[in-house]
Amino acid sequence: MAIQPRLKALLLILLFAPGSLLAESHLTIAKAFNVLAVNGTSYAKGLISQNRDLTLRTGKNRLVIEYEEVFESDDDDNFDIVKSTPFLLEVYLQKDKNYQQRIVKPASVKAAKQFASQPLFDIVEINDNQPGPKVAFTITALASNNTAFLIQQSRLRQNTTLDLSHPNPKSSKMPAQKSLTAEPPPSMASKMLHYWWQQATPEEREAFLEAINN
């Protein structure tokens, strides 16, 4: 079957585009947190537990997470569930790197409630299964747990700046002042890929995805 011109253009862009176009990064979220949305998409929770090993895009990522822990009550017959409001986590990840969210788990219900109101954690780069340097991020409490709202809040916005300073000095050695880092503009290959994808028919898109997988 002959390759349609638009599909051929997509394949050429893919072949000659910079490696970052399909680059991936990996972030493991701590078990005490649920992932609710990732980059404008709702994140599913399994029947028993949630997969918190996330494969993310290289560059800026926006995740909605919530803290949730179960504690045995003093009489051992009941359980206390401590759950936070959703938080928007913004973090910039480097190409082909592994990262991990690291926390010190609260030891009591009282401590957990304090933690839920202002979570303290670090995001570190993992090298050879060992924690490496800390990564800057921001975390913002969200006013609603409505699914559509959370998806909208996690959607990546173009042509914006990302505040990479950590909001809590207790869990970061970064200076207190905030620094704004401009998001690098999209490459010409990315722009052309987006253009031809929008122009392609459903059949051409399906063929294009099959060519990537193969």
Order of alpha helices (4+ residues) and beta strands (2+ residues): alpha-beta-beta-beta-beta-beta-beta-beta-beta-alpha-beta-beta-beta-alpha-beta-beta-alpha-alpha
